[in-house]
Amino acid sequence: MADKQPDGAIKLVVKHAFADYQVGDQITDPAEVQKILTGETAVYVLKTAA
């Protein structure tokens, strides 16, 4: 059985490589997701339901 994410949880999928992330990488750590979405690198990711 898969681990259930908290309601409203999101993940990011990298659409343009940046920092140490490559295209297709999935970012699920809530702190990292928040950091990216509030910074200049938010344009390099797609926000999806986790």
FENRAVEN-V615588 format. One line per field, one symbol per residue. ss: DSSP state (h for helix, s for strand, l for the rest). phi: phi as a letter, one per 20 degrees, with the letter a starting at -180 (. if undefined). psi: psi as a letter, one per 40 degrees, with the letter a starting at -180 (. if undefined). A space follows every 10 residues. Layout:
ss = ???
phi = ???
psi = ???
This chain:
ss = llllllllls sssslllsll sllllssllh hhhhhhhllh hhhhsssssl
phi = .ffeefgnfc cddfdcgble edgnfdddfg ffgffffedf effecdecfe
psi = hihhiiheii iihhdhhibe iiheihhehd dddddddeae edeeihhih.
